[in-house]
């Protein structure tokens, strides 16, 4: 009986390790542009040659290149529920060592009307290199023990990677919309207040507020095409209560996460928009805790003046074989990237609910 059990466990471990290496090899081959079949063969050969995790499973190898490659691929793939982020032009090709270089233009020449004085003045337009370091985002390390890998009935490492990837993507999007939103109420980047009915805490978002956003963009001469509005849940729910046309579109037109197009805006819903102090109309610092005086914003922007760039992705991994105390693997990721307005003028507007005081 013991012999039968041992043979059964050995076969099960072998099948599991072959399945793991086949999936990992196929993924790596796809990233590299080769046939998945080549990756399956190569993955299993590498597994047998390079060692095992856990002991006795020569194929259960962690391929750093696979995890890194898959992570990079994920960040360059459109997320269906975050269409507003995918609309922003990518500047990935200009990233060098996780720094992106822009040319800061030195202004425009003076224009002379009906000039009669010669020779004309010479005016130098000096442009300058403006390097911007990308933000880096780190996930906390996740332990995966040898015992877990040995007894687990699913691909534990793949599951861990997926959760790290999704956490990173969410944080990157939150940072992006925070950077896009205006810092405070200015003529060239206004912060508006809602004007709807009082619900006891705040004034609701209504169609007139959507029209006010349009008027702000019109006044700043923002092009009619590629105006995007990212609405927080409170404002979405306000419109669902009062605007039949908006209600009809909701959950019908969900192409790349877009709800509909109204008043010249492509409208998206996202819960990660920034908060503002309802009195001063100043945006809270990134990561700052909210208070009763703060309100979440909906953010409108012009796609043509936004940029995003993805830099490198680093996979960190320590092996259980080098951890005699806990027999655990540790994994985490670092992702470099940035999203910013190319100009801080005439391209973005925020609207927050006006706070009602009793």
C-alpha positions in Angstrom: 0.0 0.0 0.0 2.8 2.4 0.9 4.5 1.6 -2.4 1.4 2.3 -4.3 0.9 5.6 -2.5 4.5 6.6 -3.2 4.2 5.8 -6.9 0.9 7.7 -7.1 2.4 10.8 -5.5 5.4 10.7 -7.7 3.3 10.4 -10.8 1.0 13.2 -9.7 4.0 15.5 -8.9 5.6 14.7 -12.3 2.3 15.5 -14.2 1.9 18.7 -12.2 5.5 19.8 -12.9 5.2 19.0 -16.6 1.9 21.0 -16.8 3.6 24.0 -15.0 6.6 24.0 -17.3 4.4 23.6 -20.4 2.4 26.7 -19.4 5.5 28.7 -18.4 7.3 27.7 -21.6 4.4 28.5 -23.8 4.0 31.9 -22.2 7.7 32.8 -22.6 7.7 31.6 -26.2 4.6 33.8 -26.9 6.3 36.9 -25.4 9.5 36.2 -27.4 7.5 35.7 -30.6 8.0 31.9 -31.0 5.5 29.1 -31.4 3.9 28.0 -28.0 4.9 24.4 -29.0 8.6 25.3 -29.0 8.1 26.9 -25.5 6.4 23.8 -24.1 9.3 21.6 -25.2 12.0 24.1 -24.1 10.2 24.7 -20.8 10.2 21.0 -19.8 13.8 20.5 -21.0 14.9 23.5 -18.9 13.0 22.2 -16.0 14.8 18.9 -16.0 18.2 20.5 -16.5 18.0 23.5 -14.1 16.7 21.8 -11.0 13.5 21.5 -9.0 11.1 23.1 -6.6 10.2 21.3 -4.5 12.7 18.5 -4.3 11.7 15.6 -6.4 9.9 17.7 -8.9 12.6 18.5 -11.4 10.2 20.5 -13.6 8.8 23.0 -11.1 11.1 25.8 -11.9 10.3 29.5 -11.5 11.2 31.3 -14.7 12.0 34.9 -13.9 11.8 35.9 -17.6 8.3 34.5 -17.9 7.0 36.4 -14.9 8.7 39.7 -16.0 7.6 39.2 -19.6 4.0 38.5 -18.7 3.9 41.5 -16.4 5.2 43.8 -19.1 2.7 42.4 -21.6 -0.2 42.9 -19.2 0.6 46.6 -18.8 0.5 47.1 -22.5 -2.8 45.4 -22.9 -6.0 47.4 -22.8 -8.1 47.0 -19.6 -11.8 46.9 -20.6 -13.0 48.8 -17.5 -10.4 51.5 -17.8 -10.9 52.8 -21.3 -10.2 56.4 -20.2 -6.6 55.4 -19.4 -6.2 53.5 -22.7 -7.2 56.6 -24.6 -4.0 58.4 -23.4 -1.2 58.4 -25.9 1.7 56.1 -24.9 5.3 57.5 -24.9 6.9 54.2 -24.1 9.4 54.4 -27.0 10.9 57.6 -25.5 11.7 56.0 -22.1 15.4 55.6 -21.4 16.6 54.0 -18.2 13.2 54.8 -16.6 13.5 58.5 -17.5 11.6 60.2 -20.2 13.0 63.3 -22.0 10.8 66.1 -23.3 11.9 69.3 -25.1 10.7 72.4 -23.3 10.1 75.0 -26.0 11.6 78.4 -25.5 8.5 80.4 -26.5 7.3 81.9 -29.8 8.8 84.7 -31.9 7.5 88.2 -31.7 5.2 89.1 -34.6 5.7 92.6 -36.2 2.8 94.3 -37.9 3.4 96.8 -40.6 7.1 97.1 -39.7 9.2 99.8 -41.3 12.4 99.5 -39.2 15.3 97.5 -40.6 17.3 95.4 -39.9 14.9 93.3 -38.0 15.8 92.3 -34.5 17.2 88.8 -34.0 15.4 86.7 -31.3 16.8 83.4 -30.2 14.3 80.7 -29.2 16.1 78.5 -26.8 14.7 75.0 -26.3 15.8 72.8 -23.4 15.8 69.2 -22.5 13.4 68.4 -19.7 14.0 64.9 -18.2 11.3 63.4 -16.0 11.9 60.4 -13.9 9.2 57.8 -13.9 7.4 56.9 -10.7 8.1 53.4 -9.3 5.5 51.2 -7.7 6.5 48.3 -5.4 4.3 45.5 -4.2 5.0 44.0 -0.8 6.7 40.6 -0.8 4.5 37.5 -0.7 5.7 34.3 0.9 5.1 31.0 -0.9 6.4 28.1 1.1 7.7 24.8 -0.3 4.9 23.1 1.6 2.3 25.2 -0.3 3.8 24.4 -3.6 4.0 20.7 -2.8 0.5 20.3 -1.6 -1.3 22.9 -3.7 -3.9 21.7 -6.3 -3.5 24.9 -8.4 -0.7 27.1 -9.8 0.1 29.0 -6.7 2.9 31.1 -8.3 0.7 32.1 -11.2 -2.0 33.1 -8.8 0.4 35.3 -6.8 1.7 36.9 -9.9 -1.8 37.8 -11.0 -2.7 39.4 -7.7 0.5 41.5 -7.8 -0.2 42.5 -11.3 -3.8 43.6 -10.6 -2.8 45.5 -7.5 -0.1 47.4 -9.5 -2.5 48.2 -12.3 -5.0 49.7 -9.9 -2.4 51.8 -8.2 -1.0 53.1 -11.5 -4.5 54.2 -12.6 -5.2 55.9 -9.4 -1.9 57.8 -9.6 -2.7 58.7 -13.2 -6.1 60.3 -12.6 -4.7 62.1 -9.6 -1.9 63.6 -11.7 -4.3 64.6 -14.4 -6.8 66.4 -12.1 -6.1 70.1 -11.5 -4.2 71.0 -8.3 -6.6 73.8 -7.4 -9.2 76.1 -8.8 -7.7 78.3 -11.5 -9.0 80.1 -14.6 -7.0 77.7 -16.9 -7.9 74.6 -14.8 -11.1 75.2 -12.9 -12.6 73.2 -10.0 -16.4 73.4 -10.3 -19.2 72.7 -7.7 -22.3 70.7 -8.3 -25.7 72.5 -8.2 -28.3 69.7 -7.8 -30.7 68.9 -5.0 -29.5 68.8 -1.4 -29.4 65.2 -0.1 -28.5 66.3 3.4 -24.8 66.1 3.0 -24.0 67.5 -0.5 -25.6 68.8 -3.7 -26.1 66.2 -6.4 -24.6 66.2 -9.9 -27.2 67.1 -12.5 -27.3 67.7 -16.3 -26.7 71.4 -15.7 -23.3 70.5 -14.1 -22.4 68.5 -17.2 -23.3 71.5 -19.3 -21.1 73.7 -17.0 -18.1 71.4 -17.7 -18.8 71.7 -21.5 -18.9 75.5 -21.2 -15.6 75.5 -19.3 -13.9 73.5 -22.1 -15.5 75.7 -24.7 -14.2 78.8 -23.0 -10.7 77.4 -22.9 -11.0 76.5 -26.6 -10.4 72.9 -26.0 -11.0 70.9 -29.3 -14.4 69.2 -29.4 -13.0 65.8 -30.2 -11.4 63.6 -27.5 -12.9 65.3 -24.5 -13.1 62.6 -21.7 -15.0 62.7 -18.4 -14.1 60.2 -15.7 -16.9 60.2 -13.1 -16.9 59.0 -9.6 -19.7 56.7 -8.4 -21.6 59.4 -6.5 -22.0 61.5 -9.6 -22.8 58.6 -11.8 -25.6 57.6 -9.4 -26.9 61.1 -9.3 -27.3 61.1 -13.0 -28.9 57.7 -13.0 -31.6 59.1 -10.7 -32.5 62.1 -12.7 -31.4 61.7 -16.4 -33.4 59.2 -18.4 -31.1 59.4 -21.5 -28.1 58.7 -19.3 -29.9 55.8 -17.6 -30.7 54.3 -21.0 -27.1 54.3 -22.0 -25.7 52.9 -18.8 -24.8 49.2 -19.1 -25.7 49.3 -22.8 -22.7 50.9 -24.5 -19.8 49.5 -22.5 -17.1 49.5 -25.3 -13.8 49.7 -23.5 -15.6 50.8 -20.4 -17.2 53.9 -21.9 -20.8 54.5 -20.7 -21.9 57.0 -23.4 -21.1 60.3 -25.1 -23.1 63.3 -23.8 -22.5 67.0 -24.2 -19.4 66.3 -26.1 -17.7 64.1 -23.5 -16.9 60.4 -23.6 -18.0 59.4 -20.2 -16.3 56.7 -18.0 -16.9 55.5 -14.5 -14.0 55.0 -12.1 -13.9 54.9 -8.3 -10.3 55.9 -8.0 -10.7 59.6 -8.7 -9.0 62.1 -6.3 -10.5 64.1 -3.4 -10.6 67.8 -2.9 -11.1 70.0 0.1 -14.7 71.2 -0.4 -14.0 74.7 0.9 -10.6 75.6 -0.6 -11.1 73.5 -3.8 -7.5 72.2 -3.4 -6.7 68.6 -4.4 -5.5 66.4 -1.5 -1.9 65.2 -1.8 -1.4 61.7 -3.3 -2.0 59.1 -0.6 -3.4 61.6 2.0 -6.2 60.5 4.2 -9.6 62.0 3.5 -11.7 63.9 6.1 -15.3 65.1 6.4 -14.3 68.3 4.7 -13.3 66.5 1.5 -15.3 65.5 -1.6 -14.5 63.1 -4.4 -14.1 64.6 -7.8 -15.1 63.7 -11.3 -12.3 64.7 -13.7 -12.6 65.9 -17.3 -9.6 66.2 -19.6 -8.5 66.6 -23.2 -6.8 63.5 -24.5 -4.5 65.4 -26.8 -2.6 67.0 -23.9 -2.0 63.9 -21.8 0.8 61.4 -21.9 1.7 58.1 -20.3 4.8 56.0 -20.3 5.6 52.5 -19.1 9.2 51.8 -18.0 10.8 48.6 -16.8 9.3 45.8 -14.7 11.5 44.0 -12.2 10.6 40.7 -10.7 12.2 40.0 -7.3 12.5 36.4 -6.1 14.3 34.6 -3.3 14.3 30.8 -3.3 13.1 28.6 -0.5 16.3 26.6 -0.9 18.2 29.6 0.5 15.8 30.1 3.5 16.7 27.4 6.0 14.4 28.8 8.7 11.1 29.1 6.9 11.6 27.1 3.6 9.7 29.9 1.8 10.0 31.7 -1.5 9.5 35.5 -1.5 8.2 37.3 -4.6 7.3 40.9 -5.4 7.5 43.3 -8.3 8.6 46.9 -9.1 6.9 48.7 -11.9 8.1 52.0 -13.4 5.6 54.3 -15.2 4.1 57.8 -15.3 1.0 59.6 -16.5 0.9 63.4 -16.7 -0.7 66.3 -18.5 1.7 67.7 -21.2 0.5 71.1 -20.1 -1.1 72.4 -16.9 -3.3 74.9 -18.7 -6.6 74.6 -20.6 -6.8 70.8 -20.7 -8.4 69.6 -17.5 -11.3 70.4 -15.2 -12.6 68.9 -12.0 -16.0 69.0 -10.4 -16.8 68.1 -6.8 -20.1 68.0 -4.9 -20.8 71.2 -3.0 -20.9 70.3 0.7 -24.1 71.2 2.6 -23.6 72.5 6.2 -26.5 72.4 8.6 
